[in-house]
Amino acid sequence: MSAPLRVGNASGFYGDRFSAVREMLTGGPLDVLTGDYLAELTMLILGRDRMKDPARGYAKTFLRQMEENLGLAKEKGVRIVANAGGLNPAGLADALRELAAKLGLEVRVAHVEGDDLIARADEFGFENPLTANAYLGAWGIAECLKAGADVVVTGRVTDASVIVGPAAAHFGWARDDYDALAGAVAAGHVIECGAQATGGNYSFFREQPIGVPGFPLAEIHADGSSVITKHPGTGGVVNTGTVTAQLLYEITGARYANPDVTARFDALSLSDEGPDRVRISGVRGEAPPPTLKVCLNRLGGFRNETTFVLTGLDIEQKAALVREQLESALAKRPPADVRWTLARTDHADADTEERASALLHVAVKDNDPKIAGRAFSGAAIELALASYPGFHVTAPPSDASPFGVYSAAFVDAGAVPHVAVLPDGSKVDIPPASATLELSEVDEPALPEPLPVEKARRVPLGLVAGARSGDKGGNANLGVWVRSEEAWRWLVHRLTVGEFRRLLPETEGLPVTRHLLPNLWAMNFVVEGILGDGVASQARFDPQAKALGEWLRARELDVPEALL
């Protein structure tokens, strides 16, 4: 097998560790360094930036990172691919050229554009979006790299595309090399979220030292197989558990669709290749779907919140009193949406005042910033001397702040331009996939024989199962996995949709779908609508469902003693 392409990652979101670029460039050999800066919420933030200044709309952090590290990357021969262009990849490319000139560097910069559909919103029937961006694939990136680019910046491409593009260019893959492309998608999906692949946010973090995890890299081979690893001497850990957790992150079922290929995650297998080295192999690919997903953000109105601190005795009665008082004060013109949450963080006979206190949150939304603003927060503070004993709040009265609403749309891939702007300024149109396949669910696999249970003990699920959860718009994705065939034989029969609803009562009444991945001893639950209109709408205590999986692991049920 020919030498692999070493692709590292230095960013999993806009705001990730600033020093990661330098750490990855100095920590060991690399061929390509990638970065993912975009999320659904990030597109909204960049959209508001662009409203203030049309020249903005890209991740400014990336430009600062390049100011410190562009010379180092050039010296080491490492090419850089990042989606930091956001809503303005051409603007970021120009800024990079200016930066290179200021630093006295000869750097060939290219960019990919075409994803921004905001000017065509009416044509597609999008209603008043602030941002409208289609998820492009990897071939524009590949075209830029084949033309000799040292740095490629893009707008909204799929997260894995910044890894797939360099691999496709390096190995000369064709558009229908589906298995190889699918393997690169799997590798890209694992490393694009940064340190989540190296021990970050890992359920079994107590089993080995995590420290400050290093960032991951993938050694991608010509057949699409890969080894996930990290630079030697860096913190964290790479094992089949950390890789499984990231494979399950924010997916739905066995088919993981990208614009260039649909990867079959039910076909892949993981194997240990030594300390901090996990091989991904066997991924199969199918033709991509005929449509592209579009991320739409619009301004949804204005929101505000107040948190009352309730201390000592009679917590429930104190909460009821202040709620009755505030609702009476707002009765003439109440906010359109009012949500109360009582967090019982208090402890009996507590040794500190904070441990004796509970938190009563009230969050409001309205189209009128005045109603959600001081009319609400002022009314809350006016109760200070007229309410429950010990009244105080966590913050002074405040004005309302705007919130966003996310939605997804799907458009014909042929209707979206995909343009590679090469280092010399010439443009290459990237055609859509010539062969497509409508996305569909796989048939549910045959279940293994149930595990015979002689004795069981009531314990938290997390003693035997790991989990990782996250968001896709208003839906939550919660992946669960175990680490032995025996545990899988128990889990697949025990953790049904009905049991899932019982353990997580907040999901009651919402559509819940279970997807099985027996090859990983894993399953993924999709809970529709639990996050309202997406993270920016702040519809829930945990608006991105990041800890939903850890809540599930903390719930108790009868587990066979043989598994403990």
Secondary structure, DSSP 8 states (H G I E B T S, - for coil): ----EEEEE--SSTTS-TTHHHHHHHHS--SEEEE----HHHHHHHHHHHHH-TT--S-HHHHHHHHHHHHHHHHHT-EEEE-TTTT-HHHHHHHHHHHHHHHT----EEEEE--B-GGGHHHHT--S-SEEEE-B-SHHHHHHHHTT-SEEEESSB-TTHHHHHHHHHHHT--TT-HHHHHHHHHHHHHHTTGGGGTTTT-TTGGGS--SSB--EEEEE-TTS-EEEEE-TT-BS---HHHHHHHHHTT--SSEEE-SS-EEETTT-EEEE-STT-EEEE--EEE---SEEEEEEEEEEEEEEEEEEEEESS-HHHHHHHHHHHHHHHTTTS--SEEEEEEE----TT-SSTGGGEEEEEEEEEESSHHHHTHHHHHHHHTTTTSSSTT-EESS-----EEEEEEEEEEEEGGGS--EEE-TTS-EEE----SS------------------S-EEEEEGGGT-EEEEEEETTEEEEEEE-SSHHHHHHHHHHS-HHHHHHH-GGGTTS-EEEEEEGGGTEEEEEETTTTTT-GGG--SSSTT-TTHHHHHHHSEEEEEGGG-
